[in-house]
Each structure stands twice: as C-alpha cells, then as structure tokens.
Amino acid sequence: MKFGQVLTAMVTPFDQQGKVDVNAVKNLVNHLIANGTDGLVVSGTTGESPTLSTEEKVELFKLVVETAAGRVPVIAGTGSNNTYASIALTRKAEEAGVDGIMLVVPYYNKPSQEGLYQHFKTIAKSTALPIILYNIPGRTSVNMSVETIVCLSQIENIVAVKEASGNLDAMAEIISRTSDDFLLFSGDDALTIPVLSIGGAGVISVASHIIGNEMQEMINLFKSGDVRGAAAAHRRLLPLMKGLFAAPNPTPVKAVLNMSGIPVGGVRLPLVPLTEEEEQALRRLLPGVTV
C-alpha cells in the first residue's frame, strides 16, 4: 500500500445542529484531494473521534470512501483504549471499504510496553488491512518505545508509524532498526523536514487542510536536493503551522477552513470556539483571507 507523502488528518464537518454534515464532508474530501492531499485519515484526533459515536464513525468511513472513489487511500482511525472495541470498529471499517487503519496508543489506562505490543498484535491478527501505529504521548500519557515499535514492525500488516513524540533521536533509531518498507510519518507539521532528513516518509498533517500544495512543494524541493529551498519554504509555512495549534486542535483549523470558504462548522464540547482575539491572530497568518 502506497500512502503518499502528505496525508491529511481530516476534520469532521458538523452542521448547525452539531450533526455530521454529509455535504460538507463530500466538499472537504474533494477540496483536500484537489489541494495536495495524497491520503485521508478519517476519525482521528483532528476528526474529533472522542466525541463521535461508533455509528457516526462508520457513516464517515463509508462517506469518505464513496467520495474519494479510489483517487486517494482512505485510512480509518479505529484505535481506542479498548482492544476488543477497536477490533469491532476495524471490522466495520473493513466492510466500509477503507484502505487501511490507524491505531493510536491506548490512552488513560496506561498499559506497559508488553501491553501495547499485545494490544496492537491482537488487532493486527483480526484484520487483513495495513496498519499505521500512532504514537502521541502528549495525549495518551504513554510513550511507545523504540523496541516496541521495532517488534511490531515485524508483524506483516503493521506497515507504518505516525510519530508525534517529537523525539527525533527515537525516530532515527526506529528508521534504522526497521525494514526499508516500514514507513515513519511525522505527526507534527513543523517537524516535516527534520523527519524527512533522517529518512521519514512524509507527514500526517493538519496544516495540509490549508497549505497542502505548499507542503507538497516543500517536500519535493527537499527530495530533489534543494535543501535551501525546502528550508526557506519550511520557515515561510512555520508560523501558520504553529498558529493552527495555538488552541486545542482542531478548533483553529476548522476556523481557518470556515474563513477560507470551506464550511466545516464548529467543534463539539468539550472543545469550544476560538475567542475573537484568537481568530484575529489566525487571520493575520492568512493574507488575503476574508470572512
């Protein structure tokens, strides 16, 4: 499975009643594919997965698969801190026709490294789909060790990891100790070029909602050997990348999409809308954008 180099961790559009907005989902999928997205990750943290019901997640999987229509791979976020619930949702995702799944490190129950290994191994055995692991200790309070990731990479359908630990030393070691066909994606937009420089495959991005083509250009400059050009592009895009995380994700990126004429609605509680001051700060990062 070729995932590409810029995958978007897609927001979930809601209507004014706070329900999944079917037409806005279709519009967003088409916008992302037209603007530099190589693959779509549905119902991850950026998709507000903690507030989506199982039924809503399955509806989203079907809708995005249908709208993408084979143009890009669709990766379903089916991970949770309940191994057997994750297996059940993975089976529903498989039935919906997704191309792969992403499994986050279990949160709140704080498993040991052996517990992590057994969790992911058990889910992997339940599906034929390719699996992207997702290490994000800032949200889960557990960091998946290099050793655990290396061991999991030896399971046939565990093919990649989204690394959002920020630890480039650990990422370099993962790349060194896994096979060439095991992929490591940056989970942080701002670390895209550093991760590429140590052998990473690309980024699973939030900023690509807004600057997907620019991120593709930055990565292509780097891969073509124009490191100075890539670095200049990185510095140019960095303020927006950082601004999109100035408030809890995905509140800022949803605000910017709405400002940019791509309606995605608001966020569900316990997230709250941006303050007027926060909106103004974001607008200053978007020259030419008017409400």
Rosetta blueprint (number, residue, H / E / L):
1 M L
2 K L
3 F L
4 G L
5 Q L
6 V E
7 L E
8 T E
9 A E
10 M L
11 V L
12 T L
13 P L
14 F E
15 D L
16 Q L
17 Q L
18 G L
19 K L
20 V E
21 D L
22 V H
23 N H
24 A H
25 V H
26 K H
27 N H
28 L H
29 V H
30 N H
31 H H
32 L H
33 I H
34 A H
35 N L
36 G L
37 T L
38 D L
39 G E
40 L E
41 V E
42 V E
43 S L
44 G L
45 T L
46 T L
47 G L
48 E L
49 S H
50 P H
51 T H
52 L L
53 S L
54 T H
55 E H
56 E H
57 K H
58 V H
59 E H
60 L H
61 F H
62 K H
63 L H
64 V H
65 V H
66 E H
67 T H
68 A H
69 A L
70 G L
71 R L
72 V L
73 P L
74 V E
75 I E
76 A E
77 G E
78 T L
79 G L
80 S L
81 N L
82 N L
83 T H
84 Y H
85 A H
86 S H
87 I H
88 A H
89 L H
90 T H
91 R H
92 K H
93 A H
94 E H
95 E H
96 A H
97 G L
98 V L
99 D L
100 G E
101 I E
102 M E
103 L E
104 V E
105 V L
106 P L
107 Y L
108 Y L
109 N L
110 K L
111 P L
112 S L
113 Q H
114 E H
115 G H
116 L H
117 Y H
118 Q H
119 H H
120 F H
121 K H
122 T H
123 I H
124 A H
125 K H
126 S L
127 T L
128 A L
129 L L
130 P L
131 I E
132 I E
133 L E
134 Y E
135 N E
136 I L
137 P H
138 G H
139 R H
140 T H
141 S L
142 V L
143 N L
144 M L
145 S L
146 V H
147 E H
148 T H
149 I H
150 V H
151 C H
152 L H
153 S H
154 Q L
155 I L
156 E L
157 N L
158 I E
159 V E
160 A E
161 V E
162 K E
163 E E
164 A L
165 S L
166 G L
167 N L
168 L H
169 D H
170 A H
171 M H
172 A H
173 E H
174 I H
175 I H
176 S H
177 R H
178 T L
179 S L
180 D L
181 D L
182 F L
183 L E
184 L E
185 F E
186 S E
187 G L
188 D L
189 D H
190 A H
191 L H
192 T H
193 I H
194 P H
195 V H
196 L H
197 S H
198 I L
199 G L
200 G L
201 A L
202 G E
203 V E
204 I E
205 S E
206 V L
207 A L
208 S H
209 H H
210 I H
211 I H
212 G H
213 N H
214 E H
215 M H
216 Q H
217 E H
218 M H
219 I H
220 N H
221 L H
222 F H
223 K H
224 S L
225 G L
226 D L
227 V H
228 R H
229 G H
230 A H
231 A H
232 A H
233 A H
234 H H
235 R H
236 R H
237 L H
238 L H
239 P H
240 L H
241 M H
242 K H
243 G H
244 L L
245 F L
246 A L
247 A L
248 P L
249 N L
250 P L
251 T H
252 P H
253 V H
254 K H
255 A H
256 V H
257 L H
258 N H
259 M H
260 S L
261 G L
262 I L
263 P L
264 V L
265 G L
266 G L
267 V L
268 R L
269 L L
270 P L
271 L L
272 V L
273 P L
274 L L
275 T L
276 E H
277 E H
278 E H
279 E H
280 Q H
281 A H
282 L H
283 R H
284 R L
285 L L
286 L L
287 P L
288 G L
289 V L
290 T L
291 V L
